Amino acid sequence: MPSKDATTRATTAETSAGRAGGYCWVEHPDGGYHCTLHPNHQGKHYDVYSRTEFD
């Protein structure tokens, strides 16, 4: 089995940390923001820090 490259490992670790923190953590399509609502919420994603709503 091939090992994951550093970028893939970093992305996986970041997602795991966000989910462990109790966030949905879906990344904004343009990058840079993550959904800070609870996991499995209904409707649009929202980052409370940047006040950004996205699909």
N, CA, C and O atoms as CSV, one atom per row, in Angstrom:
chain,resi,resn,atom,element,x,y,z
A,1,MET,N,N,0.850,-1.179,0.000
A,1,MET,CA,C,0.000,0.000,0.000
A,1,MET,C,C,0.891,1.236,0.000
A,1,MET,O,O,1.769,1.360,0.854
A,2,PRO,N,N,0.678,2.163,-0.955
A,2,PRO,CA,C,1.518,3.366,-0.996
A,2,PRO,C,C,1.207,4.302,0.170
A,2,PRO,O,O,0.069,4.389,0.631
A,3,SER,N,N,2.226,4.988,0.627
A,3,SER,CA,C,2.014,5.924,1.735
A,3,SER,C,C,1.430,7.233,1.204
A,3,SER,O,O,1.625,7.590,0.042
A,4,LYS,N,N,0.719,7.933,2.070
A,4,LYS,CA,C,0.130,9.213,1.695
A,4,LYS,C,C,1.220,10.277,1.665
A,4,LYS,O,O,2.169,10.226,2.448
A,5,ASP,N,N,1.079,11.237,0.760
A,5,ASP,CA,C,2.052,12.321,0.732
A,5,ASP,C,C,1.769,13.298,1.873
A,5,ASP,O,O,0.734,13.204,2.533
A,6,ALA,N,N,2.669,14.213,2.099
A,6,ALA,CA,C,2.575,15.132,3.233
A,6,ALA,C,C,1.327,16.014,3.163
A,6,ALA,O,O,0.722,16.300,4.196
A,7,THR,N,N,0.937,16.446,1.978
A,7,THR,CA,C,-0.238,17.297,1.834
A,7,THR,C,C,-1.502,16.542,2.219
A,7,THR,O,O,-2.364,17.084,2.911
A,8,THR,N,N,-1.615,15.305,1.780
A,8,THR,CA,C,-2.783,14.487,2.107
A,8,THR,C,C,-2.853,14.236,3.605
A,8,THR,O,O,-3.932,14.307,4.194
A,9,ARG,N,N,-1.718,13.946,4.227
A,9,ARG,CA,C,-1.695,13.722,5.680
A,9,ARG,C,C,-2.094,14.978,6.436
A,9,ARG,O,O,-2.840,14.899,7.413
A,10,ALA,N,N,-1.611,16.132,6.003
A,10,ALA,CA,C,-1.932,17.400,6.668
A,10,ALA,C,C,-3.422,17.718,6.537
A,10,ALA,O,O,-4.050,18.162,7.498
A,11,THR,N,N,-3.980,17.494,5.361
A,11,THR,CA,C,-5.404,17.737,5.144
A,11,THR,C,C,-6.256,16.814,6.002
A,11,THR,O,O,-7.241,17.247,6.601
A,12,THR,N,N,-5.881,15.553,6.061
A,12,THR,CA,C,-6.604,14.585,6.880
A,12,THR,C,C,-6.532,14.958,8.354
A,12,THR,O,O,-7.532,14.868,9.065
A,13,ALA,N,N,-5.363,15.373,8.816
A,13,ALA,CA,C,-5.190,15.764,10.220
A,13,ALA,C,C,-6.019,17.005,10.547
A,13,ALA,O,O,-6.626,17.085,11.615
A,14,GLU,N,N,-6.044,17.969,9.631
A,14,GLU,CA,C,-6.823,19.197,9.853
A,14,GLU,C,C,-8.313,18.886,9.941
A,14,GLU,O,O,-9.008,19.401,10.817
A,15,THR,N,N,-8.798,18.048,9.040
A,15,THR,CA,C,-10.210,17.663,9.054
A,15,THR,C,C,-10.548,16.911,10.330
A,15,THR,O,O,-11.587,17.165,10.940
A,16,SER,N,N,-9.695,15.998,10.737
A,16,SER,CA,C,-9.932,15.235,11.964
A,16,SER,C,C,-9.976,16.145,13.179
A,16,SER,O,O,-10.809,15.957,14.066
A,17,ALA,N,N,-9.097,17.116,13.228
A,17,ALA,CA,C,-9.065,18.053,14.360
A,17,ALA,C,C,-10.335,18.894,14.408
A,17,ALA,O,O,-10.888,19.123,15.484
A,18,GLY,N,N,-10.797,19.352,13.255
A,18,GLY,CA,C,-12.033,20.140,13.212
A,18,GLY,C,C,-13.236,19.330,13.655
A,18,GLY,O,O,-14.080,19.814,14.409
A,19,ARG,N,N,-13.311,18.085,13.179
A,19,ARG,CA,C,-14.426,17.217,13.563
A,19,ARG,C,C,-14.354,16.864,15.048
A,19,ARG,O,O,-15.382,16.820,15.724
A,20,ALA,N,N,-13.160,16.614,15.553
A,20,ALA,CA,C,-13.002,16.301,16.975
A,20,ALA,C,C,-13.397,17.488,17.844
A,20,ALA,O,O,-13.838,17.315,18.980
A,21,GLY,N,N,-13.237,18.697,17.304
A,21,GLY,CA,C,-13.629,19.902,18.028
A,21,GLY,C,C,-15.130,20.132,18.039
A,21,GLY,O,O,-15.611,21.077,18.664
A,22,GLY,N,N,-15.883,19.261,17.343
A,22,GLY,CA,C,-17.333,19.371,17.343
A,22,GLY,C,C,-17.896,20.215,16.214
A,22,GLY,O,O,-19.024,20.701,16.301
A,23,TYR,N,N,-17.109,20.395,15.145
A,23,TYR,CA,C,-17.541,21.200,14.010
A,23,TYR,C,C,-17.835,20.327,12.798
A,23,TYR,O,O,-17.319,19.215,12.684
A,24,CYS,N,N,-18.658,20.831,11.903
A,24,CYS,CA,C,-18.927,20.169,10.619
A,24,CYS,C,C,-17.625,20.089,9.817
A,24,CYS,O,O,-17.270,19.023,9.314
A,25,TRP,N,N,-16.932,21.186,9.702
A,25,TRP,CA,C,-15.601,21.352,9.141
A,25,TRP,C,C,-15.495,21.108,7.640
A,25,TRP,O,O,-14.417,20.783,7.142
A,26,VAL,N,N,-16.610,21.262,6.907
A,26,VAL,CA,C,-16.539,21.224,5.445
A,26,VAL,C,C,-15.824,22.490,5.004
A,26,VAL,O,O,-16.113,23.577,5.506
A,27,GLU,N,N,-14.891,22.355,4.066
A,27,GLU,CA,C,-14.124,23.510,3.612
A,27,GLU,C,C,-14.895,24.306,2.560
A,27,GLU,O,O,-15.574,23.735,1.707
A,28,HIS,N,N,-14.777,25.631,2.635
A,28,HIS,CA,C,-15.371,26.527,1.649
A,28,HIS,C,C,-14.781,26.188,0.278
A,28,HIS,O,O,-13.597,25.864,0.194
A,29,PRO,N,N,-15.572,26.255,-0.796
A,29,PRO,CA,C,-15.056,25.919,-2.127
A,29,PRO,C,C,-13.835,26.743,-2.552
A,29,PRO,O,O,-12.988,26.250,-3.298
A,30,ASP,N,N,-13.740,27.973,-2.091
A,30,ASP,CA,C,-12.588,28.813,-2.422
A,30,ASP,C,C,-11.415,28.609,-1.466
A,30,ASP,O,O,-10.353,29.206,-1.646
A,31,GLY,N,N,-11.602,27.777,-0.461
A,31,GLY,CA,C,-10.549,27.506,0.520
A,31,GLY,C,C,-10.492,28.566,1.602
A,31,GLY,O,O,-11.079,29.641,1.475
A,32,GLY,N,N,-9.782,28.249,2.657
A,32,GLY,CA,C,-9.551,29.223,3.715
A,32,GLY,C,C,-10.575,29.265,4.832
A,32,GLY,O,O,-10.256,29.715,5.932
A,33,TYR,N,N,-11.793,28.812,4.585
A,33,TYR,CA,C,-12.833,28.831,5.604
A,33,TYR,C,C,-13.355,27.413,5.821
A,33,TYR,O,O,-13.287,26.573,4.923
A,34,HIS,N,N,-13.869,27.159,7.007
A,34,HIS,CA,C,-14.499,25.880,7.319
A,34,HIS,C,C,-15.812,26.129,8.039
A,34,HIS,O,O,-15.967,27.119,8.754
A,35,CYS,N,N,-16.756,25.216,7.842
A,35,CYS,CA,C,-18.039,25.326,8.513
A,35,CYS,C,C,-17.853,25.056,10.003
A,35,CYS,O,O,-17.282,24.039,10.397
A,36,THR,N,N,-18.341,25.975,10.817
A,36,THR,CA,C,-18.186,25.846,12.263
A,36,THR,C,C,-19.499,25.492,12.956
A,36,THR,O,O,-19.629,25.636,14.171
A,37,LEU,N,N,-20.475,25.026,12.166
A,37,LEU,CA,C,-21.712,24.521,12.755
A,37,LEU,C,C,-21.482,23.088,13.228
A,37,LEU,O,O,-20.425,22.508,12.977
A,38,HIS,N,N,-22.476,22.519,13.913
A,38,HIS,CA,C,-22.323,21.160,14.420
A,38,HIS,C,C,-22.338,20.147,13.266
A,38,HIS,O,O,-22.912,20.431,12.215
A,39,PRO,N,N,-21.725,18.985,13.442
A,39,PRO,CA,C,-21.720,17.970,12.392
A,39,PRO,C,C,-23.145,17.544,12.028
A,39,PRO,O,O,-24.037,17.543,12.876
A,40,ASN,N,N,-23.343,17.190,10.788
A,40,ASN,CA,C,-24.618,16.688,10.269
A,40,ASN,C,C,-25.757,17.701,10.350
A,40,ASN,O,O,-26.922,17.307,10.402
A,41,HIS,N,N,-25.446,18.992,10.362
A,41,HIS,CA,C,-26.498,20.018,10.372
A,41,HIS,C,C,-27.214,20.032,9.027
A,41,HIS,O,O,-26.721,19.482,8.043
A,42,GLN,N,N,-28.370,20.660,8.997
A,42,GLN,CA,C,-29.148,20.815,7.769
A,42,GLN,C,C,-28.934,22.216,7.208
A,42,GLN,O,O,-28.752,23.168,7.968
A,43,GLY,N,N,-28.954,22.346,5.895
A,43,GLY,CA,C,-28.849,23.659,5.265
A,43,GLY,C,C,-27.423,24.029,4.902
A,43,GLY,O,O,-26.530,23.184,4.834
A,44,LYS,N,N,-27.242,25.328,4.671
A,44,LYS,CA,C,-25.949,25.837,4.229
A,44,LYS,C,C,-24.897,25.749,5.334
A,44,LYS,O,O,-25.210,25.693,6.524
A,45,HIS,N,N,-23.644,25.738,4.895
A,45,HIS,CA,C,-22.518,25.753,5.825
A,45,HIS,C,C,-22.232,27.206,6.201
A,45,HIS,O,O,-22.549,28.122,5.443
A,46,TYR,N,N,-21.632,27.412,7.373
A,46,TYR,CA,C,-21.391,28.766,7.860
A,46,TYR,C,C,-20.134,28.794,8.714
A,46,TYR,O,O,-19.944,27.951,9.591
A,47,ASP,N,N,-19.277,29.777,8.447
A,47,ASP,CA,C,-18.087,30.005,9.265
A,47,ASP,C,C,-18.354,31.244,10.117
A,47,ASP,O,O,-18.410,32.358,9.596
A,48,VAL,N,N,-18.517,31.051,11.424
A,48,VAL,CA,C,-18.882,32.165,12.302
A,48,VAL,C,C,-17.765,33.204,12.419
A,48,VAL,O,O,-18.041,34.373,12.686
A,49,TYR,N,N,-16.537,32.803,12.226
A,49,TYR,CA,C,-15.419,33.741,12.387
A,49,TYR,C,C,-15.332,34.722,11.227
A,49,TYR,O,O,-15.069,35.906,11.433
A,50,SER,N,N,-15.550,34.237,10.012
A,50,SER,CA,C,-15.502,35.111,8.842
A,50,SER,C,C,-16.897,35.576,8.415
A,50,SER,O,O,-17.039,36.399,7.510
A,51,ARG,N,N,-17.926,35.035,9.082
A,51,ARG,CA,C,-19.328,35.335,8.744
A,51,ARG,C,C,-19.613,35.020,7.280
A,51,ARG,O,O,-20.236,35.802,6.561
A,52,THR,N,N,-19.140,33.854,6.865
A,52,THR,CA,C,-19.284,33.420,5.473
A,52,THR,C,C,-20.220,32.232,5.401
A,52,THR,O,O,-20.034,31.245,6.113
A,53,GLU,N,N,-21.246,32.323,4.529
A,53,GLU,CA,C,-22.188,31.226,4.313
A,53,GLU,C,C,-21.896,30.608,2.946
A,53,GLU,O,O,-21.628,31.324,1.981
A,54,PHE,N,N,-21.949,29.288,2.869
A,54,PHE,CA,C,-21.657,28.615,1.597
A,54,PHE,C,C,-22.370,27.277,1.527
A,54,PHE,O,O,-22.824,26.743,2.538
A,55,ASP,N,N,-22.461,26.737,0.292
A,55,ASP,CA,C,-23.109,25.440,0.067
A,55,ASP,C,C,-22.134,24.308,0.265
A,55,ASP,O,O,-22.502,23.143,0.117
